[in-house]
Every structure is written in structure tokens, then in C-alpha cells.
Amino acid sequence: MRDFILDGVGLGPEACYAVPGLLDTTCFWALAGLDRSDLKDPVWTPVVPRRLQPPDEGDPADVFAAMRQGDILVHHPYESFTASVERFISQASGDPDVLSIKMTLYRTSGDSPIVRDLIRAADRGKQVVVLVEIKARFDEEANIVWARKLEQAGAHVVYGLVGLKTHSKIALVIRREATGLRRYLHLGTGNYNPKTARIYVDLGLLTCSPELGADATDLFNYLTGLSHQHTFRKLLVAPVTLRPRLKELIGREADHARAKRPARIVVKCNAIVDPEMIEALYEANRAGVEIECIVRGICSLHPGLEGASEHIRVRSVVGEFLEHSRIYGFLNGGRQEWYTGSADMMDRNLDRRVEAVFPIEDLEAQTRIDEIIAVMLSDDRRSWQLGTDAVWRRTEQLIAAPGKIDTFAVLKELAIAAAEKAEEAPKFGLQRASMDPRA
């Protein structure tokens, strides 16, 4: 690579200097920004989810009406952030029957349309409560600027709890309807940032579930200092209930395995480094639970060790978009449960941040999660596997006949098919990824 670069720019070896340490590779953004479309992937245009498509050309969709028909799971950047999350807040800000909008803002863009809509809602006399995390690394300045503008518009701005970062992704809308007040809710794995929503893979749930809505209300009361809530109906909230509940769910799978019932755990997150969670997974492995881990970043769990982790497989999927969603799956004796949310398996997420993980209970949404995980576990083009020797190897080098399944390409196809309600959408079965380099 060094010789290739030197030759390309017409320099000799005397012009190359070795640096004893890491290089600042952010300079490559300048190369990525060059106008050379022939060297880049085709620009992906996110599709509008079928249930959020406007009835007539030019008319915006009624997100509230769509949510009343059932939960809507959105998968960014395959599906449009603008047509789902931004539209949800925009409609709420202009709806005369909306009484209150409450949000957590961890990271957002400098020209955020969501914050502009919150300001517009406050100007119109709605109650707007925004928890702005001013300790969000790299975004401190932008968050302070937005916080001041929100305060000037009359919004109630909260700066988080002492000693805890607020990392949860929640937006709560309270609307006056004929039957009384109804709570509409967005829960997500990613930030309310339209720019990163085009390159980060995240999940979001639009729901008007009464129980989740009540939990969100309790959480905002907790965040704004109005309560010391330590119990929730459906939400798993760090630092109060998330860690013990995850351990309980992992232990339940171990109990199923010991009783010879179907048992399987799926963990998809950015990092697995928490010692207590790793030990819980090792214990489940010793009970016979099959464990699939999809980890984008750091993984301190050591797979494939006899007597400790022989039923655990770890892979990473790296490609066109940055994998950022967190998914936790538990087979539960054959009654599959899925959770998703803002927390990784790190002590900082479980103990030192306010996080929200939520169940996926809608059958259609559960099927989509099944599909996403199945595709990623079948990937032999963009995935890497962690071996017993702690070395990462490309999956396509470990299997005899790779089928060239590219997670990002397949999920694009599935998003298009779902938006068009295609009769023949691609189907993928779960594939057990081999951890043996000789396979």
C-alpha cells in the first residue's frame, strides 16, 4: 500500500516517514469528498415505509393515524428518517390537539429540523420538554446552542442527572382525542440526527402502546427530577432495571437449556465488554445455550473455548453503513422475544448512563427483526468471525462455497420489497456460522 501510494503521487521512498503510533485517518474524509462517483457506491435513497406513505401525491402522511393501526418498526437508513421520525415530530408541532412534546437529545445536527419543530411547537404554546445532554462527546457546543434557542422559545430544557449521561432515545407526544388523552411514542437505537441517519444503521419503534407510553411518562418524570422511579412496566431502564433484567433473561435461557427446551440468545450491539454480562453468557453457554453475537466494535468475550464458550459465536459486519442498532433476542423455550434500544453491553451503558431498551411485541415487527438477524448471520461478504485464537477472519475465507450474501445489499432489497408490499420478498434462514477456521 505504501509503494502504491508513493508511485501514485510520484514520490520516492525517501519522502515516506514512519510514525511510531496511530495515524489521524480523519484526513481521508477529504479523499471521500472528492467528486468521483465512479469510485463510490451508488447513492442510496431511503424508501418510505409502506404504512407511512402519503395517500395522495404531495400530501404528508398522517403518522398518528398510522400508529393507531399498530406499531411501526423503521429501519434506517434503509427506510426514511425524514418520512418517519422527522414527520412524527413535525406533525406533532403543528397539530392543535397536541398538548405536549417531550424528547431526549443526545446528538443532533447543526441544522436540525427536529429542533426547529420543537421551537415552533413551543412558540405555539405547547408544553415542550427537552433533555439535552451537554456531555455528548464532540457535540457539546452544538447541544448548548440548541438548548439556548429552545429556552428562548419557552421550552423547558433539562440538562440531565448529576453523574449520569442521558443516552436513551425517546420522543413522547401527548394528544387530546375524543376518547381522552393518548400518548404517541418513538423509541430508538440511534440519535435524532438526520445526517447520521443516512449512514448509521438504527431501529426505531413508533407506537401508541399505553404501557410503553406510561413508562415513557415515568421516565421523563425521573429525568426532570419529578420522581425517583425505579420500576417500569415494559421498558428496561439503566441504571435501575436494565442490568438485572438482562441477567434474568440470560439465566432463563440457561434454565430452558438445562430442561432440554429450545434455548438461544442473540446479542447485536456495538461492544461487549462488561465482565458481569460476559460471565452470564459463559454460564448460559455451559448450560448448553446457543449464543450468536454480532459485535461491530470491541468484544472482550472469547468464543469457542471448550468448557467455557464452545456454543458462542462472534461475528462483525462492516460495510457500506455503520452498524449501530442494538438487538437482544431470547428464544424462551420457543416463544421468541426481541428487545432493542440504546444500550450496549458496557458498564458505562448499564451503570453510568440513562438508557432505554424496549420489547418488540408487534408480530410484523418481530418478523422483521427475525429477518434482519437472519441476513446478518448468513452474510459471507461483509462479515468477519472471531476465532478461538482471538483473531478476526473474513467469513468468505472460512467457508468452502461462499454465496456472496452482502447484508447491506440484501437489506436494501428487503426495504424496497416491504415498501412496495411485494409478493415475492427474499427469504433467509438462520445459518450457524462456523468458528473453526478449518471449516
N, C-alpha and C positions, 0 to 999 in steps of 0.2 A: 504494500500500500504506500509506503514511504517513497519507494522508487517510482511508482506510478505517478504520484503527485509531483515529485521533483521533475520528472520527464514532461508532465503535462504543462507545467509553468515555465519550463526551460531553464532549470537551475541544476547545478551540480551538487554532489554530496556535501561540499564544504558549506553550503548555505542552509544545512539542516542541523538543528540543535536539539539534543536530547534533554528533556526536563525530568528531574527525579521527583515525580509526583503526578497528580492528576492534571489534565489539561482542562481549560474552560471551554467546553464544547458548545456553549451557547452561541459562539461565533458562527456556527453552522446555520443558524436561522437566516443569516444573510444569504447563504447559498440556497436555502429552501425558498427564499423570497424572490429568487431570480425568475424572470418571465420565460420559463422553459417548460411549457405544458407537455411537450413531448417526452420529458423525463419524469413526469409526475403521474400519479394515479388520476384517473378521471374524477372531476369534482362530483361528489355525491350530493344529491338534493334529497333531504329527508322527506319521507312521504307523510301525508296527513292520515292519522288513524281513521279507519272506516267510520267509527261512531262519532268522530268529531268533524267529519266533512260537512261543509255548509249545504243546506238543502237546495239553494239556488246559487248560481254563479254571481259572485260579488257580495253575497250576504254572509256575515260571520255566523259561525255555528253557535248554538245555544248550549254551552258547556254544562250549565246546571241541569237542563232537561236530559242531556245525555247521561249525566251522573245519576239522576233519579232512576234511570232504567237499569242501573247496575254498575259495579266497579269497572274502571277503565285502567288497564296497565299500559303504560307508554314506555318505549324502549328507545332511548336516544343514543346516538344520532341517527339511527335508522328511521325513527319517527320524529316528526317535527316538534321541537321545543316551543316554537312560536305558536303553532296551532293548538297546543295543549296547555302547557303551564302558563305561558305569557297570556294566552287568550283567557284562561281562568281568572287571572288577576285583573286583566283589562276589563272583562265583563263585570266583575265584582265592583271595580272602581266606578263604573258608570251606571250601575243598577240602583234605582231609587229605593228598592226594597232591601238592599244590603245595608245592615246596620254597623257591621264591624269586620275588619280585616286584621288578622294577626299573623306575623311572619317571623321566621328566623333568617338572618342574612349573615352567612359566613364569608362567602366570596361572591362578588358580582362584578360586572364590567363597569368601566368608567362612564359609559353612555347607557346605563341600564334602563330599558323600557319598563321593567317591573317597578323600579324605584320611582320613575316618573308617574306611573299609575297610582302608586301608593300616595304620592304627593297630591295627585289630582283628587283621590278619594278623601284625603284629609281636608283639602280646600272645600270640598262639598259637604263637609260636616260629619262625615263618617268617623267612627272610632277607629283609629289606625294605631296598632301597637307593633313595634318592630324591635326585635332584639338584634342589635348589631354587634358582631364580635370584632372588637378593635384589636384583638391579639392574633388575628388571622395572618400568619406569616406572609410577607410580601405584599399584602393588601391593606395594611394598617392605614396608610394615607387615604386611599380611595374610600375606605369604610368611614373614616372620620368625616370626610367631605360630605358623603351621602347622609350621615347621621345629622349633621348640622342643617342640611337642607330639609330633611324630614321634620326636625324640631321646629324650624321656621314656619313650616306649613301647618303646624299644630299637631303633628303625630307624637305619640308617647314613645320615646326612644329609651330602650333599656340597654345597658352595656354589659350584661352578663353577670354571673355569680362569682363572688370572690373565690379564687383558687381553682375555678373550673372554666375551661373553654366550652362554648356552646357550638357544637359541631352538627347537631341534628338539622334536618331539612324538612321544615313543616310550614305549611300555609293553611290558615283556618279562616273560613268565611262564614259569618252568621247572617242568615237571610230571613226576613219576615215573609211568611207564606200563609195561605188560607187556613192551613191546619195548625199554624203556630210557627215557632222559630225552628229553622232547620240548619244544621251545621254541614258545610261542604269543606272538604279537606284534600290537600295534596300532601303526600308523604313521599320522600325521595331518598336516593342514594347520592345524588350529586348536588352541586351548588346552583343557586339561582343566577346563573351566569350564561347568557345567550351565546357568548363566544366559545367557552369551553364545551357547551352543549353540542357544538358541531364536531368536536373531536374526541370527547370523552364518552365512553360507553356507560350509561347510567339507566336506572329504572325509576319510574315514578308511578304512584297509585293515586288516581282521582276517585274519591269515594264520598258518599254521604252516610256511611255506616254510623248509626247512633252511638255504638260503643267506642269506636275509634274517635269520633267527634268529641265525646265526653272526656276521653283520655287526653286528647289534644288540649281541651279547655283546662283540664287539671294541670297539664304540663306547662302551659303558658302562665297559669297562676303561680306555679312553682318558680318559673323563671323570672317573673316580675315581683317576687317576694310576697305574694298574697297568701301563700300556703307553704306547708312543709310536706307536700305529698310524697308518700313512699310506697303507695300501692296503685296499680293501674289495672284496667280490665283486660285489654288486649296488647297494648304497647309494652315492649321491653325497653326500659329506660335506664341508661347508665347515668350516674354511678350507683343507682339504687337497686334495680331489679335485673339488669341485663346479665351480669356475670353469673349470679346464682341460677338464673333460668337456663342459660346456655349449658351450664354444668348439669343441670337436671335433665335437659333434653338429651345430652350426650349419654348420661347414665341410664336413661330409659332405653336407648338403643342397645346398650350393653346388656340390660336385663332381657330384652327381646332376644338377643343372640344366645344368651345362656339358656333361654327357654325354647330354643330351636325355632323361633319365629323370624320372619324376614326382618333384617336389620341392615341399615345402610345410612351413612352420613355423607353429605356433600357440603364442602366449605369452599366458597368462592369469595376471595377478598384480596386486598392489596398486600397484606402482610400477616404472617402467623409467627409471632414472637413471644406471646405471653406464656410463661412457664406453666401456670396452672391449667390453662386451656390445652397446652400440648400434652401435659401429663394425663388429662382427662381423655384425650384422643388415644394416647397409648393404652390406657386402661380399657377403653372400648375395643381397641384392636385385640388386646389379649382375650377379650370375651368372644371374639370372632366377628366383630362388626366390619363390614367392607366400607372403607373410607376413601372418598375421592376429594382431593384438594386441588383447586385451581388458584394459584397464587401469582399475582403479577410481579410483586417485589420480593421482599426479604422473607425467607422461610427458615425458621430455626428447627422445624420438625424434621427428623431424619427418617425417611421411608425405607421399607424393605428389609429391616433388621429382624432376623429370626428371634421370636420370643418377645419382641417389643413393638414392631411396626410392619410385620410382613403383609398385613392386609391394607396398608396405607399406600396410596399412590399420589404423587405430587406432580403437577404439570403447570406450565405457564404458557399463556397465549399472548404473543406480542406481534403487532402488525399495524395496519393502517390507522386504527383508532386506539386510544389509550383505555384499557380495561379498568373501570373504576367502580363498577357496581359490586355490592356485597350481597351474597345469597347464601342462606343456610338451609339445608334440607335434611329432613329426618323421615325415614321410611315408616317408622312407628308400627311395625308389625303388618305392614301392607296398607296403612291409611296415611299416605304421604302427606307431610306438612312442609310448607315452604315459608321462609321468613326472608325479608330483605330490609335494608336500612343503611344507616350512615356509619356503622361501626366495623372496624377491623378487629382481628384477634391480637390486640396490642394492649399492654397495661394502660397506656395513656388513654385509649378509647374506652376501656372498661372501667377505669377508676378515676381519671382526671378530666374527663370531658362529659358534657351532656349529650348523649346520643339517643336516637330513637330507632328501634328495629320493630318491624310490624309484620303480622301474618298476612299471607296471601290466601284468601278464603274463597274468592270467586273461582268457579270451575274453569271458565275460559282463561282466566289469568294464570291459574295453576298449570294448565296445559301449555301455555306459552313459556312458563319457567322451565317445565319439563323439556320443552323443545330447545331452549337456549342452552341448557346444561348438556343435553344430548349432542348438540352440534359441537360444543367445545370439547367434549370428551372424545368425539370422533375425529377431531382436527388432526391431520397429519401434514399440514403445510405451514402453519404458523405457530405450532406448539412445540414446546420443549419439555423433557421429562427429567426429573431429578432422580439420579441413581443411588444405589446403596453406598456408592463411593463418594457421595456428596457432589458429584459432577453433573451439570446440566448438559443434555444431549438433545439434538433435534429429533423429533418423533420420526420424521421421514428417514432418518438414518438407522432407526431401531426396528423397523418392520420390513418384511420381505417385499410386499407389494403395496406401496402407499397409493391411496386413491385420490390424493391431492384435494382433500377437503379443506377449504380455506374458510375459517369461521366468519370472517368479515364479509366475504362474497356471499356465503350461504345466507347469513342473516339479512343481508340486503334483499336477496330474492324472497325470503320469507316475509319481510316487511311489505314488499310490493304486493305479494300474493294476498296477505291479510288485508291490505288497503283496498284491493280490488275484489275481495271475497272470492278469490279464485277457487275453482272446484278441485284442481289438482295441485295442491301445495306440496313441496318436497317433504318427505318423512325421514326421520333419522332415529335409529335405535341406539340405545346406550351401548357403548363399546368399552370394555375393560382395557385400560391402557397398560401395556406390559412395562414393568420396571426393570426387566432383565435385558441388559444391552445385547445379549446374545440372541434375543428373540427376533 
